[in-house]
Amino acid sequence: MRLLLDTHAWLWWLADDRRLGRHARQALANPRSEVYVSAASAWEVAIKEALGKLRLRKVDLEREVAANGFLELPIRTRHALVAGRLAPIHEDPFDRMLVAQAQTEDLAVVTADPVFERYGVQVLEA
């Protein structure tokens, strides 16, 4: 299974938050799964931390990606082009980038946000 974590799903995984459902946890823990964390999610977290909307306790997110066996997904030009051409269904630019990356890279998005499905991407309920 090839998965892309929505930002909240990534943070829930790191915090062992029970909002991340059992099925999603099993898929993320499965050694056969390829689990990606987008640079857009790291960017979103950094912005929210700078604005005081999010506080992480001395967590090195870059190190946590590898420590959890996840893969970094950079933002490429093709991702930006697809994101820019998406219908304005979702207002959040970070989520629009995740949609574009999921479409371009053929990934299922692990999310609790129902709007992703409206873009036709595969979703694994967080």
Secondary structure by P-SEA (a helix, b strand, c coil): cbbbbcaaaaaaaaaccccccaaaaaaaaccccbbbbbaaaaaaaaaaaaaccccccccaaaaaaaaacbbbbcccaaaaaaaaacccccccaaaaaaaaaaaaabbbbbcccccccccccccccc
